[in-house]
């Protein structure tokens, strides 16, 4: 009896330790991050404009593969209007990322023709659901803020051509070319006039010597 009791305790302790460290009972962690916390569109947009934003990187900061959904939400910010989530489109809207890796998604912004003028804020939310055994699911999320301004009037047909983010501008090259070409032609004409005048002077001087 004296020898059996310590052995039983030892066996039970080893069994409990094996269960605690069993791979089936280990819980993986889930994490999420984004590569850019905010995006600012410097040029004013007009009602009816559309543009593509810089790519947003979705980072898996956990230790298991996870699926992340890209949605659009509003976050109150004094002095800014809430951008309608329907103005934004994510492609793809769901990304599956391996642990420690990053995948990128493209976000497009389409301003409706009836948009009010003002300074706007929209948020791209990247989220994943952590299913906790025996508990309520936990939503993990990170976000990228998008700042932009909408002008009061829509573009005219002449302004619509090209990207609204980079409207056509006069680069100055055609006018510079014409100026250089005009200067070269002027110099050529001047040289021709000088040669003609010298020839006339020579012919006149030769005529005087013959007389």
Beta strands, then each sheet from edge to edge (+ up, - down):
strand 1: 33-34
strand 2: 38-40
strand 3: 50-52
strand 4: 56-59
strand 5: 66-73
strand 6: 81-82
strand 7: 88-91
strand 8: 94-97
strand 9: 102-110
strand 10: 118-130
strand 11: 138-150
sheet 1: 1+ 4- 9+ 3-
sheet 2: 1+ 4- 9+ 7-
sheet 3: 2+ 11+ 10- 5+ 8-
sheet 4: 2+ 11+ 10- 6-
end
